[in-house]
Amino acid sequence: MIRWSFDDDKLLDLVILGKKRATCSVYSGKITPIGEESIITRDGKDAVKIKVIAVKVFKFKEAKEEDIIKEGEGNLETWRKVHIEFFKKYYPDFNDDFDILFEEFEVVEIYE
């Protein structure tokens, strides 16, 4: 099973509280299968097991408020600002035309 972590523990806290039900990344050409489970870690320890329940790929500029609200990080304007800063750390040429992999998930188990 894949183990991964957020760059910011506040995001994991939002998952645990049930406020964050989706996440996104720059699309690499691979779609995460519906039903795939993974474990989000904190400080190298298992924190939460999640299961993917829906997947979309869209251009960053085409993000919709009804999807973004599921990320639990604010409105579309705030989401765009925060994610542009984040993605530019890893993709210096990141722009509105990049494809985004948007994954909705449900919490299967909380270990903390």
CORCORGI-V779436 format. One record per pair of residues at least 12 apart in sequence whose ideal C-beta (glycine too) atoms are under 8 Angstrom apart, sorted by the first residue. I is the first residue (numbers start at 1). J is the second residue. If there is no record, write none. Layout:
i=I j=J
i=I j=J
This chain:
i=1 j=37
i=1 j=38
i=1 j=39
i=2 j=36
i=2 j=38
i=2 j=39
i=3 j=38
i=3 j=39
i=3 j=40
i=3 j=41
i=3 j=46
i=4 j=38
i=4 j=39
i=4 j=40
i=4 j=41
i=5 j=40
i=5 j=41
i=5 j=42
i=6 j=40
i=7 j=86
i=9 j=42
i=11 j=23
i=11 j=73
i=12 j=40
i=12 j=42
i=12 j=47
i=12 j=48
i=14 j=72
i=14 j=73
i=15 j=40
i=15 j=48
i=15 j=50
i=15 j=107
i=16 j=47
i=16 j=48
i=16 j=107
i=16 j=110
i=16 j=112
i=18 j=107
i=19 j=72
i=20 j=70
i=20 j=71
i=20 j=72
i=20 j=73
i=21 j=70
i=21 j=71
i=21 j=72
i=21 j=104
i=21 j=105
i=21 j=106
i=22 j=67
i=22 j=70
i=22 j=71
i=22 j=72
i=22 j=102
i=22 j=103
i=22 j=104
i=22 j=105
i=23 j=71
i=23 j=102
i=23 j=103
i=23 j=105
i=24 j=71
i=24 j=83
i=24 j=100
i=24 j=101
i=24 j=102
i=24 j=103
i=25 j=100
i=25 j=101
i=26 j=87
i=26 j=90
i=26 j=91
i=26 j=94
i=26 j=98
i=26 j=99
i=26 j=100
i=26 j=101
i=27 j=57
i=27 j=98
i=27 j=99
i=27 j=100
i=27 j=101
i=28 j=101
i=31 j=55
i=31 j=57
i=31 j=101
i=32 j=52
i=32 j=55
i=32 j=101
i=32 j=103
i=33 j=52
i=34 j=52
i=34 j=53
i=34 j=54
i=34 j=55
i=35 j=51
i=35 j=52
i=35 j=53
i=36 j=51
i=36 j=52
i=37 j=49
i=37 j=50
i=37 j=51
i=37 j=52
i=37 j=108
i=38 j=50
i=38 j=52
i=42 j=112
i=45 j=111
i=46 j=111
i=47 j=110
i=47 j=111
i=47 j=112
i=48 j=107
i=48 j=109
i=48 j=110
i=48 j=111
i=48 j=112
i=49 j=107
i=49 j=108
i=49 j=109
i=49 j=111
i=50 j=105
i=50 j=106
i=50 j=107
i=50 j=108
i=51 j=105
i=51 j=106
i=51 j=108
i=52 j=103
i=52 j=104
i=52 j=105
i=53 j=104
i=53 j=105
i=53 j=106
i=54 j=103
i=54 j=104
i=55 j=101
i=55 j=102
i=55 j=103
i=55 j=104
i=56 j=101
i=56 j=102
i=57 j=99
i=57 j=100
i=57 j=101
i=57 j=102
i=58 j=99
i=58 j=100
i=58 j=102
i=59 j=96
i=59 j=97
i=59 j=98
i=59 j=99
i=59 j=100
i=60 j=80
i=60 j=83
i=60 j=87
i=60 j=94
i=60 j=95
i=60 j=96
i=60 j=97
i=60 j=98
i=60 j=99
i=60 j=100
i=61 j=96
i=61 j=97
i=63 j=76
i=63 j=79
i=63 j=80
i=63 j=100
i=63 j=102
i=64 j=76
i=67 j=102
i=70 j=104
